[in-house]
Amino acid sequence: MLKRPQKSIHKVFSLVLRRFRAPLIALIMVYAISVLGMVLIPGVDDDGNTWHMGFFHAFYFVSYMATTIGFGEIPYAFTDAQRLWTTLTLYLTVTAWLYAIGTILSLVQDSALQRAMTENRFFRNVRQIHEPFYLICGYGDTGSLITKALTQRGLRAVAIDIRQDRINELLLTDLEVFVPGLSADAGDPSNLQTAGLKSPFCVGVIALTNSDHTNLEIAIAARLLHPSARVICRAETESTQANMASFGTDHVINPFEAFAEEIAISLHSPELHLIFDWLTQLPHSPLSIYDAPPQGRWIVCGYGRFGRSIDKHLKRLGVSTTIIEADPSGTDCKGACIVGKGTEAVTLLAADVKNAVGIVAGTNDDADNLSILMTAKEINPELYTVARQNRRSNDVIFEAIKSNHVMQHSEVVTLKVLSLVTTPLLYVFLKQIKQQGNDMAIELLPKIENVCDKVVPDIWTIQINYKSALAVTHAIEQDRTIQLGHLTSDPRDREQQLLCLPLLIKRKDEIILLPEVNEKIEVGDQILLCGQYGVSDLMGWTLQNHNTLRYIETGETRPDGFIWRKLANR
């Protein structure tokens, strides 16, 4: 059970009591003096005898007199002394109430109270989540994309970001599943606990803030406070990446390194790059077209974190590069480095852009990157262009320039995170395919293309157990031989195969890459498949329904159920 942090329990009450202390004391003193005066001042009854009001009647009279809801001299008409005292206490009590009401109004508008109430409401929302969820730290471009993609898949998420405007954007976004959001410093462990880090339903932490140091703090806190949760972090420097990996962070994503490696793969193994692209793009996106970069010298504009990564991977493949950098000493640009931004034709000509085959516009300014590409294409229209897009709001402009590759770090990280969170086996498969090289990718490309309808294929994982595959598990335990081909057969017509492709089977510590249809299935197997959307639902009939599985095996159909199975056994 997720425990409410102690500061969240007392914050609202302590703030209200502290602000109400003076008005409350003032009201008590005014009422006490008013009641005491009414008791002590003598009155006259109907017979002309001296009479003193009791404490109950005095409190009753002061109560409705002070709130100005009415007036009546009870139980007898007042004397002049009583009326004089009533006049004084009337002004005194009204003034005390105005003071108290003013304090209430200022307290309602107090930012500290609103903050405390927001935190308590957020905590209640998190505590009510009783299914697996991911804690997303940082709701910027990347965090918003990941949150939307997770909710589209029916997964729960909780978001925390230091900027209130981003949390406001989350609250206004129409998501498939409600996502609680809190504006707070994700680097503070107490805020992470409030956001559900120690909840038994928190299955993973995704650190996506703009600060590598904050992401490092989140990774450390997650590893210490919830060791069983998966930790996925973004790191934009190699030192932070190594630091995170040193204490067991599950996955560290460097968007610059990831994109630079993608460019290198497209140069060295274009078909392999196409496999990666088809299997990791957002669902329902059109299949990308084969577009291999040319061989020859490249120009890299901007030698920051992105430019260094590109330059390193290109040189690793033996590709010569020319660097253009406005501040060579500040970026540690060594060797032949042309000083400039690359936005001017003279700088590009000095880099011999006419004889280059490709150019990378990799500065941290979108306007400069667009200017570099436009100027370079005017000089050499045949250039292969790679652009770095820093702001997602510039999508329309970068689409208009028609660059061969656009690096948007939020999209790079999103695709990596989604493959790790939604289909962990896909990460294993891509790693295995990369080790096999381009030859296997050449054979695999047409197979994938045959099972998808010109869009990025659906990718799913099935586990052979009682929860996910009841009928198959039961059949295997009865010593029936269930092959992979049985699972991929169409439950409507056993002679037809579903439009899907088994990519990998994980069996304990064994990995079976691109398994054949005659591969025998065992209990505990995890199978990764890709194919047309809707195929996984059809496959669910074979996995869960005894009669459907029997039809796939033998071609025989008969009513299914406990009684019918008993009769059949007899």
C-alpha positions as CSV (number, residue, x, y, z in Angstrom):
1,M,0.0,0.0,0.0
2,L,1.3,3.4,-0.9
3,K,1.7,5.5,2.2
4,R,1.0,9.2,2.2
5,P,4.1,11.3,3.0
6,Q,3.9,12.8,6.4
7,K,4.4,16.4,5.1
8,S,1.3,15.9,2.8
9,I,-0.8,14.9,5.8
10,H,-0.2,17.9,7.9
11,K,0.6,20.6,5.4
12,V,-2.9,21.8,4.7
13,F,-4.1,21.6,8.3
14,S,-1.0,23.3,9.7
15,L,-1.3,26.1,7.1
16,V,-5.0,26.7,7.9
17,L,-4.5,26.6,11.6
18,R,-1.5,28.9,11.5
19,R,-3.4,31.5,9.3
20,F,-6.6,31.2,11.3
21,R,-5.0,31.5,14.8
22,A,-5.3,35.3,15.1
23,P,-8.8,35.6,13.7
24,L,-10.0,32.7,15.8
25,I,-8.6,34.1,19.0
26,A,-10.1,37.5,18.1
27,L,-13.6,35.9,17.6
28,I,-13.4,34.0,20.8
29,M,-12.4,37.0,22.9
30,V,-15.1,39.3,21.3
31,Y,-17.8,36.6,21.9
32,A,-16.6,36.0,25.4
33,I,-16.6,39.7,26.3
34,S,-20.0,40.3,24.6
35,V,-21.6,37.3,26.4
36,L,-20.1,38.3,29.8
37,G,-21.4,41.8,29.4
38,M,-24.9,40.7,28.6
39,V,-24.9,38.4,31.7
40,L,-23.5,41.1,34.1
41,I,-25.7,44.1,33.0
42,P,-29.1,43.9,34.8
43,G,-32.3,44.1,33.0
44,V,-36.0,44.4,34.0
45,D,-38.7,41.8,33.6
46,D,-42.4,42.5,32.8
47,D,-43.2,43.0,36.5
48,G,-40.5,45.6,37.0
49,N,-38.1,43.3,38.9
50,T,-34.4,43.2,38.4
51,W,-33.4,40.4,36.1
52,H,-30.0,38.9,34.8
53,M,-29.7,37.1,31.5
54,G,-28.3,33.6,31.7
55,F,-25.2,32.5,29.7
56,F,-27.2,30.4,27.3
57,H,-29.6,33.2,26.4
58,A,-26.7,35.6,26.2
59,F,-24.7,33.4,23.8
60,Y,-27.9,32.8,21.7
61,F,-28.6,36.6,21.5
62,V,-24.9,37.5,20.6
63,S,-24.8,34.7,18.0
64,Y,-27.6,36.0,15.8
65,M,-26.9,39.7,16.7
66,A,-23.2,39.4,15.6
67,T,-24.0,37.7,12.3
68,T,-26.6,40.5,11.5
69,I,-29.2,37.9,10.6
70,G,-31.9,39.4,12.8
71,F,-32.5,41.2,16.1
72,G,-34.9,40.8,19.0
73,E,-34.7,41.8,22.7
74,I,-35.3,38.5,24.6
75,P,-36.8,37.4,26.8
76,Y,-37.7,41.0,27.9
77,A,-37.3,44.4,26.5
78,F,-33.7,45.7,27.2
79,T,-32.8,48.6,29.4
80,D,-30.8,51.5,28.1
81,A,-27.6,50.0,29.6
82,Q,-28.2,46.7,27.8
83,R,-29.0,48.5,24.5
84,L,-25.8,50.5,24.8
85,W,-23.8,47.4,25.4
86,T,-25.5,45.7,22.4
87,T,-24.5,48.6,20.2
88,L,-20.9,48.4,21.2
89,T,-20.7,44.6,20.8
90,L,-22.5,44.8,17.4
91,Y,-19.7,46.9,15.9
92,L,-17.1,44.8,17.7
93,T,-18.3,41.4,16.5
94,V,-19.0,42.6,12.9
95,T,-15.4,43.9,12.8
96,A,-14.1,40.6,14.1
97,W,-16.1,38.7,11.5
98,L,-14.9,40.9,8.7
99,Y,-11.4,40.2,9.8
100,A,-12.0,36.5,9.8
101,I,-13.8,36.5,6.4
102,G,-10.9,38.5,4.9
103,T,-8.5,35.9,6.3
104,I,-10.6,33.1,4.7
105,L,-10.6,34.8,1.3
106,S,-6.8,35.5,1.4
107,L,-6.2,31.9,2.5
108,V,-8.3,30.5,-0.4
109,Q,-6.1,32.5,-2.8
110,D,-2.9,31.6,-1.0
111,S,-0.5,29.8,-3.4
112,A,0.9,27.7,-0.6
113,L,-2.5,26.3,0.3
114,Q,-3.4,25.7,-3.4
115,R,-0.1,23.9,-3.8
116,A,-0.7,21.7,-0.7
117,M,-4.3,20.9,-1.9
118,T,-3.0,20.0,-5.4
119,E,-0.4,17.7,-3.9
120,N,-3.0,15.9,-1.8
121,R,-5.4,15.6,-4.7
122,F,-2.5,14.2,-6.9
123,F,-1.5,11.7,-4.2
124,R,-5.1,10.5,-3.9
125,N,-5.2,10.0,-7.7
126,V,-1.9,8.0,-7.6
127,R,-3.1,5.9,-4.7
128,Q,-6.2,4.9,-6.6
129,I,-4.2,3.3,-9.4
130,H,-4.3,-0.4,-8.8
131,E,-2.7,-1.6,-12.1
132,P,0.9,-1.4,-13.4
133,F,2.0,2.2,-14.2
134,Y,5.1,4.0,-15.3
135,L,6.4,7.1,-13.5
136,I,7.4,9.6,-16.2
137,C,9.8,12.3,-14.9
138,G,9.8,15.2,-17.3
139,Y,6.7,16.1,-19.4
140,G,8.4,18.0,-22.2
141,D,8.3,17.1,-25.9
142,T,9.6,13.6,-25.2
143,G,7.5,13.0,-22.1
144,S,4.3,14.1,-23.8
145,L,4.9,11.8,-26.8
146,I,5.6,8.8,-24.6
147,T,2.7,9.5,-22.3
148,K,0.3,9.7,-25.3
149,A,1.8,6.5,-26.8
150,L,1.5,4.6,-23.5
151,T,-2.1,5.6,-22.9
152,Q,-3.0,4.6,-26.5
153,R,-1.8,1.1,-25.6
154,G,-4.0,1.1,-22.5
155,L,-1.0,1.5,-20.1
156,R,-1.2,3.8,-17.0
157,A,1.3,6.6,-16.3
158,V,2.0,9.3,-13.8
159,A,3.8,12.4,-14.8
160,I,6.0,14.9,-12.8
161,D,7.6,18.0,-14.2
162,I,9.2,21.1,-12.6
163,R,7.2,23.5,-14.9
164,Q,3.6,24.1,-14.1
165,D,2.7,25.1,-17.7
166,R,3.6,21.6,-18.8
167,I,1.4,20.0,-16.2
168,N,-1.4,22.3,-17.2
169,E,-0.9,21.1,-20.8
170,L,-1.2,17.5,-19.5
171,L,-4.4,18.3,-17.8
172,L,-5.9,19.8,-20.9
173,T,-4.7,17.0,-23.2
174,D,-7.4,14.4,-24.2
175,L,-5.7,11.1,-23.4
176,E,-7.1,7.6,-23.6
177,V,-6.4,7.1,-19.9
178,F,-6.3,9.7,-17.1
179,V,-2.7,10.6,-16.2
180,P,-2.2,12.3,-12.8
181,G,0.4,15.1,-13.1
182,L,2.4,17.1,-10.5
183,S,4.6,20.2,-10.9
184,A,7.6,19.4,-8.7
185,D,11.3,18.8,-8.9
186,A,11.7,15.2,-10.0
187,G,15.2,15.1,-8.5
188,D,13.8,15.3,-5.0
189,P,13.2,11.8,-3.7
190,S,10.3,12.9,-1.5
191,N,8.5,14.2,-4.7
192,L,9.2,10.8,-6.4
193,Q,7.6,9.0,-3.4
194,T,4.5,11.3,-3.6
195,A,4.3,10.4,-7.3
196,G,4.1,6.7,-6.5
197,L,7.8,5.5,-6.8
198,K,7.3,3.1,-3.9
199,S,3.9,1.9,-5.0
200,P,3.8,-1.9,-5.7
201,F,2.1,-1.0,-9.0
202,C,5.0,1.2,-10.2
203,V,6.7,-1.1,-12.7
204,G,9.1,1.5,-14.2
205,V,10.6,4.9,-14.0
206,I,11.4,6.9,-17.1
207,A,13.7,9.9,-16.5
208,L,13.4,12.4,-19.4
209,T,14.2,15.8,-17.9
210,N,16.4,18.3,-19.7
211,S,19.1,17.9,-17.0
212,D,21.5,15.0,-17.1
213,H,22.2,15.6,-13.4
214,T,18.5,15.4,-12.5
215,N,18.1,12.2,-14.5
216,L,21.0,10.8,-12.6
217,E,19.4,11.7,-9.3
218,I,16.2,10.0,-10.4
219,A,18.0,6.9,-11.5
220,I,19.8,6.6,-8.1
221,A,16.6,7.2,-6.1
222,A,14.7,4.7,-8.2
223,R,17.4,2.0,-7.8
224,L,17.5,2.5,-4.0
225,L,13.9,3.1,-3.2
226,H,12.3,0.6,-5.6
227,P,14.9,-1.9,-6.9
228,S,12.5,-4.1,-8.8
229,A,11.2,-1.2,-11.0
230,R,12.8,-0.8,-14.5
231,V,14.7,2.4,-14.9
232,I,15.0,4.0,-18.3
233,C,16.9,7.3,-18.5
234,R,17.9,9.8,-21.1
235,A,21.5,11.0,-21.0
236,E,23.0,13.4,-23.5
237,T,26.7,13.1,-22.4
238,E,28.9,10.0,-22.4
239,S,30.1,10.6,-18.8
240,T,26.5,10.6,-17.5
241,Q,25.7,7.6,-19.6
242,A,28.6,5.7,-18.1
243,N,27.7,6.8,-14.6
244,M,24.1,5.6,-14.9
245,A,25.2,2.3,-16.3
246,S,27.7,1.8,-13.5
247,F,25.0,1.2,-10.8
248,G,22.6,-0.9,-12.8
249,T,20.3,1.4,-14.7
250,D,18.4,-0.9,-16.9
251,H,18.6,1.3,-20.1
252,V,20.3,4.5,-20.8
253,I,19.3,6.3,-24.0
254,N,21.6,8.9,-25.5
255,P,19.6,10.4,-28.4
256,F,22.6,11.8,-30.2
257,E,24.5,8.5,-30.0
258,A,21.4,6.6,-31.0
259,F,20.8,8.8,-34.1
260,A,24.4,8.8,-35.1
261,E,24.5,5.0,-34.9
262,E,21.4,4.9,-37.1
263,I,23.1,7.0,-39.7
264,A,26.2,4.8,-39.5
265,I,24.0,1.7,-39.9
266,S,22.3,3.2,-43.0
267,L,25.7,3.8,-44.5
268,H,27.2,0.4,-43.7
269,S,24.1,-1.8,-43.8
270,P,21.2,0.0,-45.5
271,E,18.8,-3.0,-45.4
272,L,19.5,-3.5,-41.7
273,H,18.7,0.2,-41.1
274,L,15.4,-0.3,-42.9
275,I,14.5,-3.2,-40.7
276,F,15.1,-1.1,-37.6
277,D,13.1,1.8,-39.1
278,W,10.1,-0.4,-40.0
279,L,9.9,-2.1,-36.6
280,T,10.5,0.9,-34.3
281,Q,8.4,3.7,-35.9
282,L,5.1,4.8,-34.4
283,P,2.2,2.5,-35.1
284,H,0.2,3.0,-38.4
285,S,3.0,5.1,-39.9
286,P,3.7,4.5,-43.6
287,L,6.7,2.2,-44.3
288,S,9.8,4.3,-45.1
289,I,11.3,4.0,-48.5
290,Y,14.8,2.7,-49.1
291,D,17.1,5.7,-49.1
292,A,20.7,4.8,-48.6
293,P,23.2,7.6,-48.0
294,P,25.9,8.0,-50.7
295,Q,29.5,7.1,-50.1
296,G,32.1,9.9,-49.9
297,R,33.0,12.9,-47.9
298,W,30.6,14.5,-45.5
299,I,30.4,18.0,-43.9
300,V,29.3,18.3,-40.3
301,C,28.1,21.8,-39.2
302,G,28.2,22.2,-35.4
303,Y,30.6,20.2,-33.3
304,G,28.5,20.0,-30.1
305,R,27.2,16.7,-28.6
306,F,25.3,15.8,-31.8
307,G,28.1,16.8,-34.2
308,R,30.7,14.9,-32.2
309,S,28.6,11.7,-32.2
310,I,28.0,11.9,-36.0
311,D,31.7,12.6,-36.7
312,K,32.8,9.7,-34.4
313,H,30.5,7.1,-36.1
314,L,31.3,8.3,-39.6
315,K,35.0,8.1,-39.0
316,R,34.6,4.6,-37.5
317,L,33.3,3.6,-40.9
318,G,36.2,5.2,-42.6
319,V,34.1,8.1,-43.9
320,S,36.1,11.4,-44.2
321,T,34.5,14.5,-42.7
322,T,34.9,18.3,-42.7
323,I,33.9,20.1,-39.6
324,I,32.4,23.6,-39.5
325,E,32.2,25.1,-36.0
326,A,31.6,28.7,-34.8
327,D,33.6,28.1,-31.5
328,P,36.3,25.5,-32.1
329,S,38.1,26.0,-28.8
330,G,34.8,25.8,-26.8
331,T,33.8,22.6,-28.4
332,D,37.3,21.0,-28.5
333,C,37.2,20.8,-32.3
334,K,40.7,19.5,-33.2
335,G,42.3,19.1,-36.6
336,A,40.9,20.7,-39.7
337,C,38.0,22.8,-38.4
338,I,36.6,25.6,-40.5
339,V,35.4,28.5,-38.3
340,G,31.8,29.6,-39.0
341,K,28.2,28.5,-38.7
342,G,27.7,27.1,-42.1
343,T,24.8,29.4,-42.8
344,E,27.0,31.5,-45.2
345,A,27.9,30.4,-48.7
346,V,31.5,31.4,-48.2
347,T,31.9,29.0,-45.3
348,L,30.4,26.1,-47.1
349,L,32.5,26.8,-50.2
350,A,35.6,26.8,-47.9
351,A,34.5,23.3,-46.8
352,D,34.3,22.3,-50.5
353,V,30.6,21.6,-50.4
354,K,30.5,21.2,-54.2
355,N,32.4,18.0,-53.9
356,A,30.8,16.6,-50.7
357,V,28.1,13.9,-50.8
358,G,26.3,14.7,-47.6
359,I,25.9,17.5,-45.0
360,V,24.8,17.4,-41.4
361,A,23.1,20.6,-40.0
362,G,23.7,19.8,-36.3
363,T,23.6,23.1,-34.4
364,N,21.3,23.8,-31.4
365,D,19.4,26.4,-33.3
366,D,16.6,25.4,-35.8
367,A,16.8,28.6,-37.8
368,D,20.6,28.1,-38.4
369,N,20.1,24.4,-39.3
370,L,17.4,25.3,-41.9
371,S,19.6,28.1,-43.3
372,I,22.5,25.7,-43.6
373,L,20.5,23.2,-45.6
374,M,18.9,25.8,-47.9
375,T,22.3,27.4,-48.7
376,A,24.1,24.1,-49.2
377,K,21.3,22.8,-51.5
378,E,21.6,25.9,-53.7
379,I,25.3,25.3,-54.1
380,N,25.1,21.5,-54.5
381,P,21.5,20.2,-55.2
382,E,22.6,16.5,-55.0
383,L,23.6,16.7,-51.4
384,Y,22.3,14.1,-49.0
385,T,21.0,16.1,-46.0
386,V,20.7,15.4,-42.3
387,A,19.1,18.0,-40.1
388,R,18.8,18.3,-36.3
389,Q,15.4,19.6,-35.2
390,N,15.5,21.0,-31.6
391,R,11.9,22.1,-31.2
392,R,8.9,19.9,-32.1
393,S,6.8,23.0,-32.9
394,N,8.9,23.4,-36.1
395,D,7.6,20.2,-37.6
396,V,5.9,21.9,-40.5
397,I,9.1,23.8,-41.5
398,F,11.3,20.8,-41.4
399,E,8.8,18.8,-43.4
400,A,8.8,21.5,-46.1
401,I,12.6,21.4,-46.5
402,K,12.4,17.7,-47.4
403,S,15.6,16.6,-45.7
404,N,16.7,13.0,-46.1
405,H,16.9,12.5,-42.3
406,V,15.6,14.7,-39.5
407,M,16.9,14.1,-36.0
408,Q,14.3,15.2,-33.4
409,H,15.7,14.0,-30.1
410,S,12.3,13.7,-28.5
411,E,11.1,11.3,-31.3
412,V,14.4,9.3,-31.1
413,V,14.0,8.8,-27.3
414,T,10.2,8.1,-27.6
415,L,10.7,5.3,-30.1
416,K,13.5,3.7,-28.0
417,V,11.4,3.9,-24.8
418,L,8.3,2.5,-26.5
419,S,10.2,-0.5,-27.8
420,L,11.6,-1.1,-24.3
421,V,8.3,-0.7,-22.5
422,T,5.7,-2.1,-24.7
423,T,7.6,-4.9,-26.4
424,P,10.9,-5.6,-24.5
425,L,11.6,-8.6,-26.8
426,L,11.9,-6.3,-29.8
427,Y,15.0,-4.7,-28.2
428,V,16.5,-8.2,-27.9
429,F,15.5,-9.1,-31.5
430,L,17.1,-5.9,-33.0
431,K,20.3,-6.6,-31.1
432,Q,20.4,-10.2,-32.4
433,I,19.7,-9.0,-36.0
434,K,22.4,-6.4,-35.8
435,Q,24.9,-9.1,-34.8
436,Q,23.8,-11.2,-37.8
437,G,24.6,-8.4,-40.3
438,N,23.1,-7.1,-43.5
439,D,22.7,-10.4,-45.2
440,M,20.0,-11.6,-42.9
441,A,18.3,-8.2,-43.1
442,I,18.2,-8.6,-46.9
443,E,16.3,-11.9,-46.5
444,L,14.0,-10.5,-43.8
445,L,12.9,-7.3,-45.6
446,P,10.5,-9.0,-48.1
447,K,9.0,-11.3,-45.4
448,I,8.1,-8.3,-43.2
449,E,6.7,-6.4,-46.2
450,N,4.5,-9.4,-47.1
451,V,2.7,-9.4,-43.7
452,C,2.1,-5.6,-43.4
453,D,-0.2,-3.4,-45.5
454,K,2.4,-0.7,-46.4
455,V,2.3,0.6,-42.9
456,V,4.5,0.0,-39.9
457,P,3.5,-3.5,-38.7
458,D,1.8,-4.3,-35.4
459,I,4.3,-5.9,-33.0
460,W,3.2,-8.0,-30.0
461,T,4.5,-10.7,-27.6
462,I,2.6,-13.8,-26.5
463,Q,3.6,-15.8,-23.4
464,I,2.7,-19.4,-23.1
465,N,1.1,-19.6,-19.7
466,Y,-2.4,-20.1,-18.2
467,K,-3.1,-16.4,-18.2
468,S,-2.2,-15.6,-21.8
469,A,-2.5,-18.9,-23.6
470,L,-4.8,-21.2,-21.6
471,A,-5.7,-23.7,-24.3
472,V,-2.1,-24.0,-25.6
473,T,-0.7,-24.5,-22.1
474,H,-3.3,-27.1,-21.2
475,A,-2.6,-29.0,-24.5
476,I,1.2,-29.0,-23.9
477,E,0.6,-30.3,-20.3
478,Q,-1.5,-33.2,-21.9
479,D,1.6,-34.1,-24.0
480,R,0.1,-32.8,-27.2
481,T,2.6,-31.4,-29.7
482,I,1.9,-27.8,-30.4
483,Q,4.0,-26.2,-33.1
484,L,4.5,-22.5,-33.9
485,G,2.5,-23.1,-37.1
486,H,-0.6,-24.0,-35.1
487,L,-0.5,-20.5,-33.5
488,T,0.0,-18.7,-36.8
489,S,-2.9,-20.6,-38.5
490,D,-6.1,-18.8,-39.3
491,P,-8.7,-20.0,-36.7
492,R,-11.4,-19.5,-39.4
493,D,-9.6,-21.6,-42.0
494,R,-6.8,-23.8,-40.7
495,E,-5.3,-24.2,-44.2
496,Q,-4.5,-20.5,-44.3
497,Q,-1.7,-18.7,-42.4
498,L,-2.3,-15.4,-40.6
499,L,-0.5,-12.4,-42.0
500,C,2.2,-12.4,-39.3
501,L,5.8,-13.3,-39.0
502,P,7.4,-14.9,-35.9
503,L,10.6,-12.9,-35.1
504,L,12.0,-14.6,-32.0
505,I,11.3,-17.1,-29.3
506,K,12.8,-16.6,-25.9
507,R,13.0,-19.9,-24.0
508,K,14.6,-19.5,-20.6
509,D,18.2,-18.4,-21.5
510,E,17.9,-19.5,-25.1
511,I,17.1,-17.2,-28.0
512,I,15.6,-18.7,-31.2
513,L,15.9,-16.2,-34.0
514,L,13.3,-16.3,-36.9
515,P,11.9,-19.7,-35.8
516,E,10.3,-22.0,-38.3
517,V,6.7,-23.0,-38.3
518,N,7.5,-26.5,-37.1
519,E,9.2,-25.2,-34.0
520,K,7.8,-27.0,-31.0
521,I,6.2,-24.7,-28.4
522,E,6.9,-25.1,-24.7
523,V,5.3,-23.7,-21.5
524,G,7.0,-20.5,-20.5
525,D,8.0,-19.5,-24.1
526,Q,7.9,-15.8,-25.0
527,I,7.2,-15.3,-28.7
528,L,7.7,-12.0,-30.6
529,L,5.7,-11.5,-33.7
530,C,4.9,-8.8,-36.2
531,G,2.0,-8.5,-38.7
532,Q,-1.1,-6.8,-39.7
533,Y,-3.2,-5.0,-37.1
534,G,-6.0,-7.3,-35.8
535,V,-4.1,-10.5,-36.3
536,S,-3.1,-10.7,-32.6
537,D,-6.9,-10.7,-31.8
538,L,-7.5,-13.6,-34.1
539,M,-4.5,-15.4,-32.6
540,G,-6.1,-15.0,-29.2
541,W,-8.8,-17.5,-30.2
542,T,-6.2,-20.2,-30.8
543,L,-4.4,-19.4,-27.6
544,Q,-7.4,-19.4,-25.3
545,N,-10.1,-21.5,-26.8
546,H,-9.8,-25.3,-26.5
547,N,-12.1,-26.0,-29.4
548,T,-10.4,-23.6,-31.8
549,L,-7.0,-25.1,-31.0
550,R,-8.4,-28.6,-31.5
551,Y,-9.7,-27.5,-34.9
552,I,-6.3,-26.1,-35.9
553,E,-4.6,-29.4,-34.9
554,T,-7.0,-31.9,-36.4
555,G,-9.6,-30.1,-38.4
556,E,-12.3,-31.4,-36.1
557,T,-14.9,-29.1,-34.6
558,R,-17.3,-30.0,-31.8
559,P,-19.1,-28.2,-29.0
560,D,-16.7,-27.3,-26.2
561,G,-17.1,-27.1,-22.5
562,F,-16.6,-29.1,-19.3
563,I,-19.5,-31.5,-19.9
564,W,-18.8,-32.1,-23.5
565,R,-15.1,-32.8,-22.8
566,K,-16.2,-35.3,-20.1
567,L,-18.5,-37.0,-22.6
568,A,-15.9,-37.1,-25.3
569,N,-13.4,-38.7,-22.9
570,R,-16.0,-41.5,-22.2
